[in-house]
């Protein structure tokens, strides 16, 4: 890729991005929230797309 870019022969066609990344539920918008979310019970339920538990 480096040589192609140097010599002007690099070609990267546009591709539609895949919106399906394997996560069904909601992911936190903040960076810190994304780091913490998997370690919280409610966060795991959100990621998996399950309803909040009625504790």
N, C-alpha and C positions, 0 to 999 in steps of 0.2 A: 504494500500500500504506500509506503514511504517513497519508493522509487517511482511508482505511478504518479504520485502527486508532484514529485520533482520534475518529471518529464512531461507532465500534462496529459497522461493517458488514464488517469483515475476516472472511473465511472461508477456512480452510485445511484441507481434509479430510485425514484420515489416509490415507496410502498405504503399501503394503508397500515396504520398502526393498529395493533391488536388491543382492543379494550378489555378482552377477557384474559385476566392474569391469574385466575384461580382463586380469587378472594370473593366470596359471595356477599359478605356484609359490608359494614362501614369501617374505614380506616381513619384514624385521627388525622387532622390536617396539619398539626404542628409536628416538628421533628422530635421534640422531647416526648410528646404524646405517642408517637409511633414507636419509640423505644420502650416506653413503659407499658403500653397497651397489652402486649402478649402476657405480661406477668400479673395482670389483674383479672380476676374472675369475670367481672363485667366486660372487660376489654376483649377477652377471648370469645365471649358470647357475641359481641359486636362483630368481630372479625369473621366468625363462622356464620353470621346471619341469623342467629337464634334470638328469640324473644328474651328480654330481661327476666331473671328469676323473680318470683314474688316472695322474696324473703321477708 
